[in-house]
Amino acid sequence: MCGLAGAYSPRGTNVNIPFLLAMAGELSHRGPDGTGLYTDGRFGMVNNRLAIVDVFGGEQPLASTSGRYWVMQNGEIYNHVELRRELEGLGHRFVSHCDTEVLVNAYEEWGLGCLPRLNGDFAFAVWDRETRELVLARDRFGARPLFLAEHDGGISFASELKALLRHPRARRELDPLGIVESLTTWSVAPDRSAFAGIRELAPAHVLIFGSEGIRAERRWWDLDFGQEFDPRPEEELAEELLALLDDSVRLRLRADVPVGAYISGGLDSSAVAALARRHVSRSLESFGVGFTDARFDESVFQDRMAAALGTRLTRARVGAGEIAHSLPAAVVHAEQPTLRTALAPMLRLSRAVQDAGLKVVLTGEGADELFGGYDLFLENKVRRFWAREPGSRLRPLLLARPYPGLAVDLARPRSFARDFFARGLTDTDDPLYSHRIRFANTSRCVRLLSPETVAAAAAAGDVTERLRARLPAGFGRFSPLGKAQYLEIATFLNGYLLHAQGDRMLMGHSIEGRFPYLDYRVAELAARLPDSLRVRGLREKYLLRQAVAPVLPREVLERRKQAYRAPILRAFVGPDAPPYVAELTAPDRVAEAGLLDPAAVSRLLVKCRERADEGVSETDEMALVASISLMLLHEHLVARPKLAAPARPTKVVRGSAAVPPPELAAA
């Protein structure tokens, strides 16, 4: 894991080394174990290393056997041991035991054909010294970030947006459409970001940049929920799933430093920890978030799971005050507005891992998306069933299964809950049907934006039409559940869980997260399962539960999913509210930023303060967090940014020859 950045100006002058080192300085939290610099005329790249594999010999950049290709990578290739053996048999010679050297030789041997062979979480840059072309690639689910900006016929790339903002031509301003997308779908489409002029390389994509600019950009993998279902018996599929998960965990324990595990108290992370315990001879270190507010706390289940595994559990205890204190740093790391405070406790949790002396943790992300674990999937199923008889009084009562708190309201013939879920009820041919209710709910936060922001966003594109345009050609073949899962992966998982709440909160304290459920073998098996093995009736993650039953206590296995949430209202209103809330949401500051409507923000704050004891709606809470996070982004990354000091390289390579770092200062 590391921070990766670089620049290439095929028609310009030699690469701007101070710019490279400035970018590396902004990424220092991603890799505190050394900085590598590579320059070759008009191209250069830099890497801040978090040393995990081959701690003493894996400094980047690294070259292929022939010296033609040079690489820098953010992430890990988990099957590097097997690939190394294969490449050695083909004549490649290695000078380190690092997975990155395996990567560059795999590229030399197979070109872009190496990508399907890689089992890993990665974003990498390969420089071809002969053709003078840059190749950028990203892993299947986008677990490792990679952002791009183009200026004057050249390209810059980096693991985080803030590094690209150091370019002399960068515009430090938020992108209106990026804002509206993040407040609607929880994420920004990869062709943009929350900042103007910067975009992502999309997950599972590769880009080739040469003398004439972008020569190619294409997807190299996708998850197909439209293929024929696997006809094997349930028991056989469960056995294969457990075997694949076990092997995925085994591969992700490969490291030359200790690896820990997150335990939330739920099924997904508990199964990962249980499988990891099988493969480690020492005690497994585990970590979990505990909340002082009992409504959100899962500590008792974490304790039971840790006791069952015999692991030492470290808990990051978080209250409303800690959330308020941590949110500014969390938003700056996330680099996008957020609708919930859930990322702040995750930043606190990664600090606990760092304090314990670890650099790597296994986590449970991906299980809900792949195996049908969210309430949204049950809601989609019930609404489609209800749509067959829209006048039915009984069918909507099934919504009490995913939303038990609405049971009383749903029982009334006419109620807010019934009307809410009945919107667009019979539009079942809509490709976005499963997510329309969510998008309608979250997009109400857009009302807080200034008229200028809304108009600029509308002129740039329509959020849902842009999402529809990203769907694969075979999307129409997917089952209703498969469509919902694909959309959830493309929006919530790729753009929020792995990004804002995942990578950024982990790397805020130099921690690498590894995700066993996102092993492509596990994901491809999940996509082949019949719908009834993902969601059986209204029971979520059916086959996954059968598969991991041998390794989990029954109370964890049968426990109903509790969504991970964190307190909101109590963190930002009342006598203990942090001063920055009043400062940033003052009408003059809001007007100065130009992003939000000052009157709308003031009305929301008054409502939240008046109802601090009884509470406000979920939509109002999301709007509160959205407005605060937008102002934090503007304050810390636009209006008054604190620029990091340039990095000091510990390894420098010019062209194909290594030179000592002191020469750089004299250059």
Secondary structure, DSSP 8 states (H G I E B T S, - for coil): -EEEEEEE-TTSSS--HHHHHHHHHHTGGG--S-EEEEEETTEEEEEEE---SSTTT--S-EE-TTSSEEEEEEEEETTHHHHHHHHHHTT---SS--HHHHHHHHHHHHGGGGGGG--EEEEEEEEETTTTEEEEEE-TT--S--EEEEETTEEEEESSHHHHTTSTT----B-HHHHHHHHHHSS--TT--SBTT-EE--TTEEEEEETTEEEEEEE-----TTS----S-HHHHHHHHHHHHHHHHHHHT--SS-EEEE--SSHHHHHHHHHHHHH-SS--EEEEEEESSTTT--HHHHHHHHHHHT-EEEEEEE-HHHHHHHHHHHHHHHTS--S-STHHHHHHHHHHHHHTT--EEE--TTHHHHHT-SHHHHHHHHHHHHHTSTT-SSGGGGGGTT-GGGHHHHTSSS-HHHHHHHTTTT-TT-TTHHHHHHHHHHGGGGGGB-HHHHHHHHHH--HHHHHHHTS-GGGGGS-HHHHHHHHHIIIIIIIIIIIIIIIHHHHTTT-EEE-GGG-HHHHHHHHHS-HHHHSBTTBSSHHHHHHHGGGS-HHHHHS---------HHHHSSTT--HHHHHHTSHHHHHHH-SB-HHHHHHHHHHHHHTTTT---HHHHHHHHHHHHHHHHIIIIIIS---------SEEEETTEEE-THHHHH-
